[in-house]
Amino acid sequence: MLKLFTFLVLVHFTFSANLDWYKTASFYQIYPQTFYDGGGGDREGFGTFKGIQQKIPYLKELGIDCIWLTPIFKTAYRSFGYDITDYEDIETRYGTKQDFKNLIDEIHNNNMKIIVDFVPNHCSFEHEFFKKSMEKDSVYDKWFVWLEGKGENKTLPPSNWQRIGGGLSTAWNRHINGQEINRTEFFYAQFSATMPDLNLRNEQVKEYWKKFLKMWLEFGLDGFRIDAISHGIEYFNADGTAPDEAIVEGIENENDFNYLNHTYTQDQPELFELVYDWREVLDTFNDSARIFMTESYSKPETIMKFYRNENSTRKGAHLPFNFQLIQKIKKNSTAETFVNTINEWFRLLPEGEVTNWAIGNHDQSRVATKYGTERIDIFNFLCTMLPGTSVTYYGEEIGMQDSCVYYDADTNNPGHRCNETHRPLSDAPFRTPMQWTNGTNGGFTNSSKPWLPIGDDYLTVNVAAQQGVKGSHLEIYKSLIALRKHKAVKEGTLDGFKIVKLSDFAFGFKRELKNIKDESLLILINYGNDAVKVNLTNLELYDEPNSVVYKIIGNSKAEAQNNVGKSIEIGEGISIEGNEALVLGYNNANAIYLKFTVIFLGIILFAIGKIL
């Protein structure tokens, strides 16, 4: 009995939860073509696999657990790599297949994981699959969505289904880049006529994707982020025709994607079954969890279906992407918006599952541009300290901004600065090269022709300028990622988790380990411009400790950073400067004394047990 008691005491304080790696991971999204040109590719001024490999020490220093790469497969490159021409080979701009294998191995050697974009919804019109489909090949004819047109001469689109990528409103096509195709039917392409949609209802297509997943998992990948999954399957009438979608009341612009209620082109029931089928492929690899992240901007209730089916008999995505902060938080949002958005997500989250937090990606305006440079740290605090995994888009750790650049996809020319007559029509402003130094091209490339011009502010906003500088965005970010290893963050309970409003613009939450009071962390954020004093009793603190200690302060002012490590009496409240975020740790001497007393007692009892 004495030995059992001693064992339980020791386990209580030394046990580390055996969680799958992805459940507490810090992900870092890299856009390979603009991360670092380290040579090895066949395109001048273009980021490469060797470049990423050379920056692994930087990623290791950040504390990253998993690297996510946007598409790296062979591409026609009219859509930033998302128009794939061969899913079984590597795009030579980045390097060779062996270069990619070397990168994977080096990432694993540094105890990190790597996932890449999986684009099952569409491919390039230059893919061999589509070329054969246009020729009505007996195998590939049904690999894409073809329908006869309407009207007397069948020249009208089969339905009113919309295109997502702008331009003409219809998603039905008989021309590509102005050239008429050699079939009389229309083909369906939700994003661009140069990217026809694959028919994911087709059994041969389904089998191909299973083969694809298995091939690249065996190559060494740790998983995939599934692109545009909500658009993967469409609904058709019993006779094979496409039903029109209803017009949304109040929206007059027919080219606005929200003009129609997309009941037939998004989130069909068969789509979730498809994801469950793919999960079964991943689960055959039992050496370490191989994972799916799914991209969907659908309603939260719909996104939850990607986790598993209704009766929990089939599993789906490990981490359906959570875009709630991106979608709902505005520059002038109040604390109530933050609180409602985050609490609602946790209310819907299936029991036993983990979520993730992101505020930027390759499709979104950067934090500094969208919310203001004064709020860079606030969003890094949120994404790293909320329960679940964190996802950081490259450059957000130093506060990069959008830059006015454009890229001519039709001519495949290097990017150019915008001018009064040419404004950007693509996502290029969010995808400019990583700003490493204040040198030529921001240290991204030695080439005189970088793929995209470096950001406008690279002279002052770059890694070298912030490295080792107390209070810089980079150093605060590294401190936050390091704190994710803290027991209260990594192993803390989610039971009853909630975030609470403290004032009109201030809010806070607690990360805790049950019954280990001194391990708890308090995260306080003021999204307003004015300083506030908040009452911490609203956070329902354990035993109301007399004081707390500043662990991380999201405020670049020297006087603020000098407070890190100092204790502060709670008293009637704690002041938070405007646009400031804080991580506070318990400073309860009695709790700390009790913990070490119990540990010491456990050691004594263990020794006595060995003697007896």
N, C-alpha and C positions, 0 to 999 in steps of 0.2 A: 504493500500500500504506500509506504514511504517513497519507494522508487517511482511508482506511478505518479504520485503527487509532484515529485521533483521534475519528472519528465514533462508533465503538463505545464508547470510553471515556466520551464525553459522554452518549450515550444511556443507558449503564448507570446514571448517576446522576441524569438529568433526566427520563427517560421516566416518564410516568404511565399506568398501565394503563387501557386503553380498556374499562371495564366498563359494562354496562348500569346505569342509575341505581339500580335497585331492589336490586342485589346488595350495596351498601354503605350503603343508606339507613337513616335513623333515622325510624321511623314514630311518629305520635302519634294515638291514638284519641280522638275527640271525641264525646261524647254531646250532640248539638246542643241538646236541650231544657234541659240543665243546665250549659251552658258559659258563656254570657253573653247576657243580654237586652239587645240593642242596638236594639230597636225593629224595626218592619217586619212583625211577625207579627200574627195576629188573636186571640191568646190572651194574656191578662194574666199577667205573671210567667213567661213562657216564653222559653227561649233561641231565638235567631234567626240567620239567615244574616248579617244585618247585624252582629250581635253578634260572630260569629266573625271577620268581616272586620275589625272594629275591633281585634281581638286578634292580628292577623297580626304586628305588630311584636314582640309577646311571643313568638310561636312562632318568629319569625326569630331573636330573641335566644337562645332555647333552642338553636337550631341544627338544627331539625327539617327533614327533607327531604320528607316526605310526610304529609299529613293524611288520616286515615281517619274518615269519618262513618258512624255507624249510620243506619238507614233514614230517608230524607228524602222518600219518596213518599207520596202521599195515603193516609190510613189511618183506620180506625175507632177507633183508639187504645184498644183493650182489652188490647193486649199491647205497650205501650211503642213502638208504631210498626211492629212486625213483622207486624201484620195489615193488609195493604195492600189498598186498595180501587181503586186506579188506578196502575198501574206507569208510566204515561206522563205523569203530572202530579205536581206538588209539593204537599206538605202545607202548607196555608196558615198553620198555627201558626208555621212557620219563616219565612214570607215568600212572595214571588212567584217564579215561574220566572225572571224577570229578575233578582231579587235573588240567586238561586242562580248564574245566569250571571255576574253581577258578582263574586261570591265566587270562582268558578273563575278568572276572568280575573286577579283581584288576587293569588291564590295563585300563578299562573303568572308574573305580573310580578315576584314576589319569588323566582323560581327554585325554587319548591316544586311538588310534585305533589299531586293529590287523588284519592282513591278512595272509593267508597261501598258500603254493604251491598247485595248482590243476594240476594233471598229467593225462590228458585225452588221450594222445597218446598211452600209453602202460601200461601194468601191469606186475606183476610177473608171470612166468610160473606156480607158485604154487597157483595162485589165482583160486578159485573155478570156475570162468567163463571160464578160459582157460582149466582146467581139463575137464569140460563138453564139451567144444568145440572139444577137441581131441577125445572124445567119440561120436562125431557127434550127440550130444543132439539136439532134435528138436527145442529148443529155442536158444541155444548158438552156434550152428553150424556156423552161419553167423556173430557171434560177432567178429570174427577175420578174417584176410585175408589169405585164403587158395587157392592155385593154383596148378594144375598138372604141373609136370616138363616137360622139353623138351627132345628130343632125342628118340632113338628107345625104350629104357627101361624107359623113363621118369625120368631119374636120374639126368638130368642137370637142373640147376635153371631156373625158368620160364622167367627170364629176367636178364639184367646185372645190376639191381639196387644195389647200394652200401650200405654197413653198415657205420654208422657214428662213432661208437665207436672203430674203429681200428680192428686189428686181420684180419681174413679172409675178403676179399673184398665184398663178396656177402651178401645181407641182407635176402636171402631166406634160410630157415633152415629145415632140417629133423632130426637134432640131437640137444640135449640139454646136455651140459656138457659131451659130448662123448656118450650119450645114445640115441639110435634111438627111435623116437616117434612112437606111434601106429596108425599113419595115413600115407597113401602113398603120400599125397600131401605135398608140401612145405608150411610152414607158414612164414609170412613176419615179420621181426623184425629189425627196423632201427638201434637200439642202441646196442642190445645184444640178443643172442638167449635165454637168460633167461628173456627177457622182450618183449614178443610178442606184436605187434601193434594191438590195437583195431580197428574195422571197423567203423569209424565215419560216414560213409554213411548209416549205418544200422539204421532204425527208432527206433528200440528198444534200441539201444545204446544211441541214441540222447535223448530219454525219460529218460533213466537211469541217464544221466548226469544232466538233469534238476532237477530230484528228489534229486540227490546228492547236487547240489548247494542250493536248497531250504532247505534241511535238516540242512546243516551246517550254513547257514545264520540265520535260526531260533535258532540255538544253540548259536549264538551271534557273529559270525565272521563279520567283516566289509568288507570282500572281498577276492579276490584271485589273485595270480600271476599265469598265465597259462603257464605251462612249455612246451617248444618245440612245440609251436602251429604251426609253419610253416610246420612241418612234419606230420600234422594230417590227411590229405586226399591225396590219390593217384588217378591218372588218369588211366583208363583201356579202352581198345578197345571195340568196340560194341559187340564183341564175348566173352568178359570177360577176354581176355588175356592181359598180361602186355607188353607194347611196350618198346623196348630198348631205353636208353637215349644216346644222342650223346656224343662222346668223345671230350674233350676240347683240342684244339691244343696246343702243347708245354708242356704238362704234361705227363711224361712217367711212373710214378709210379702208378700202378693200385690200390694200397691200399690208395692212396691219395684221400680224399673225393672230392677234386676239379677236379679229373680226368674226371668226367662226368658233363654234363650240366643238372641239376636236374629239367628239365621242367615238368616231370610227377610225381615227388615225393615231391614237395614243392609248397606252396602258390597257391593251386588250387582255382578257384573262389568260389566253394562251402564252402571252409574253412572260408571265411569271413562271409558268410551268417550264418554259425554255430555260430560264435562269436556274431553276431547281435541277434541271437535267445537267446543266454545265457544272453545278456545284458537285454533283456525283463524280464527275471526272476529276475535279480537284481533290476530293476526299480519298481517291485511290492512292494518293501520295501521302504516306503516313510518317515520313521522316521529320517533317515540320509542317505547320499549317501553311497551305497554299491558299491564297485569298482572292476574293472578288471585291472590288469597290464598284458600285453602279452609279452612273450619272443620270439624274432625273430631277427636273424642276417642277414635278407634279405636286399635288397637294400632299401634306404630311401623311394623311391617312392612307393615301395610295402608296407612298414611298415605303411605309412600314411593311407592305406586302412583299417587298423584295427580300426581307429577312427570312421569312418562312411562310408556309401556307396556313390557312385558317386553323386547322386542327393540329398544327406543329408536327406533322408526319414527314414533311419535306423541308429541307433547309435551302436557303438561297444565298444571297450576298452576305458576306461577313460584315461589310461596312457600306450600306447604301449611303451615298453622299448626302450630307446635311447642309443645305444651302439657305437655311432660315435666316442667318445673320445677313447674308448677301442680299436676300430678297426683301427683307422687312425693315432692316435698319437704314435710316436715312441720316443725312448730316444734321438735321434738326430734331432727331428722335428724342423722346424723353425716357426717363428710367422705366416708366410703366411699359413702354414698348419692348425694351430689353427683357424685363421680367416676364411679361406675358409670352413673348416669343420663345424664350428658353424653357420656361415651366411647361408650356403646352407641348413642346417636343418630348420632354421627359415623361409627360403624362401618357403619351401615345407609344413610347418606346416599349417593345415587347419585353417581358420579364426575361432576365438572363442575357440580353443582348447589350452591346455597347454601341455608342454613337461616335460621331466625329465632328470636329468644328473647323470650318474654313471661312476665310473672309475674302479670299482672292484666288484667281486662277487665270489661265491663258485667255479666257473669254470675258474677263471682268476688268473694269478700270481699277487701277491700283489704290490701295488704302489712302496714301498721302494725297492723291488727286481727288478721290471721291469724298473723303471725310475731313481732310485737312492734315497738314504735317504735324500739327500739335496732338493728333490722336493716334499716331503710329503705334505707340507703346500700348495704348488701351486695347487695341484689337489683338495685339500679340499676347497680352495678358489673358484676354477672353479665350482665345483659341488654345492656349496651353494649360490654363488652370481649370477650365470647366471639365467635368467628368467625361472621359472618353479619349479618343485619339486626337492628335492635332495635325493639321495639314497646312504647310507653309508654302506659298508660291515663291520661287526664287526671287531674291531681291527685297522681299518684304521685311526681312530681318534688318536691312539697313535703311529702309524707307524710300525705296526708289519710287519715282513718279511716272505717269504716262508721258510720252514724248510725241510731238507732232511729226510723225513719219508715215510713209506709205510704201507699199510694195506692189509692183506691177506683176501680178501672177501670170497674165497672158504672155508676156514677153520674158518672164523669168529673170527680170533685171534685179540688181541689188536695190535695196531700199533708198528712199530719198527723203529729204526734209520737206515738210509741207510748205506751201506758200499760199498767197492770197487766192490763187486760182485753182489750187489742187489741195483739197482737204482729204483726210484719211477716210476711206469707206470700209476699212477692214479692222481686224483686231491688232494690227501691227503696233499701234501706240502702247499696248500692254505687254508687248513681246520684245522690247528692245534689249540689246546685250547687257549681261550682268556687268555691273560697274565695279571693277576690281581695284583700280588705281585712278589717279588723276593724269596718267600718262596718255599716250596716243591711243585712241579708240577705247579709252577707259581700261586698258590692260586686257581687253577681250581678245584682240588679234593683232598680229604684226602686219597684216595685210593692209594695203592702201584702199581696199574695197570691201569693208565689212558688209555682211549680208543685210543688216539693217544699221543705220547710224546709231551711235551711242546716245544715251539720254541727254537731255539738255543740261542737267545739273550734275554731271559726273565729276566735275572738278572738286566739288565739295561733298557730294554724297557718293561714297565708295567704301569698299571694305578696308583698304589701307588707312583711310582717314579715321575710321572708327575702331580699328583693332586696338585693344588695350586701353581705350579712352573711357574713363569712368563716366557713367551716365549716358554713353552713346547708345543708340538704338541696338546696335550689334551686341554690345556687352550686356545690356538688359535682356535681350533675347536669349543669349547664352545662359544667363542666370535662370531664366524661366524654364528652359529646357532641362537644365540640371536639376531644378526643383521638381520636375516631373518624376524623378527617381525617388523623391521623398515618400515615405510609407503612406502618409495620408493621401497623397495624390495617386500613387501607383496601386495601393491596395485598399484604399478607403472605401467605406460603405456608400452605396447609393440609396439605401433605404431612406425614404422621406426627403431626398435631396430637393432643395428649392433655393431659388434666388429671390431676394427680397428688395423692395424699394425702400430707400433710406431718406430720400428727398426728391424734389422734382426731377433732378438729373443724376442723383447718386443712387447706387445699388450695390449689393454685396452678397456674398455666399461663403460657405464654409466647406472645407475639405477636412474630413475627420476619420479617425479610427475609433470605433466604439470602445469605450472603457479605457482608452489610453489618451487622456485629456490633453497632456502636454504635447502630443503629436499634431494636434489640430492646426490648421492654417485658415486665416481669414483673408479674403480677397475683397477689397473695397475699390470701387471705381466711380469717379466723378466725370460724367460726360458733358457737364456744363462748363461754361467759361469762368464762372465765379467760384471762389472757395466756399466750402460748406463744412459745417460741423455736424457729424452724424452720431446718432445714439446706437451703440452696438447691442443694446438689449434686444433690439428688433431681430438680431441674428440668433437669438435663443442660445447664447453661449453656455457651455457647461460651467457651472459653479461660478460664473462671472469672475474670471481671474482679475486681479488688481491691475495688472499691466500686461502689455504685449511688446514684442520686439519687432522693429522694422527689418524684414528680410530682403525685400526687393521694392524699389521705388521707381515707378515709371514717370520720371521727371528729370530732364537733363540738367536742370539748374544745380550748380555746385553745392549750394547751401542745402538742397534737398538730398543729394547723394551723401552728404556728410552724416546724415541721420541713419544710414544703413548700419544695422547692428546695435543701435541704441534702443533702450527701453522707453516706453511712454506709459504714464498712468492713464487708465481709461477715464476715471472720474465721470464727468458729465457727458463726455463725447470725444471724438477724434476729428481733427481738422483734415480735410483733403483739399488740396489746391485744385484750381480749375484744370480740366483735362489731365488729371493725374490718376494713376492706378497704384494700389499698394498691396503687397503681400505681408501680412502680419502673422507672427508666430506667438504661441502662448509663452508667457514668461512666468509661469506659476511655479514658484520654488517648491511648494509643498508637493505638487504633482511629480516634479522631477525627483525630489527626494524619495517619494514613495516608490517610484519606478526602480531606482537603483537599490533601494532597500529590499524590494521583492526579488530583484535579480541576485543580489548578494545572498539573500536567504536561500534562494534556489540552489546556488552554488554550494553553500554549506550543507544543505540537505542532501545534495547529490553526493558530496564527499562522505557524509555519514553513511549514506546508503551503500557506497562502495565498501566501506569498512565492515558494515554489518553483513 
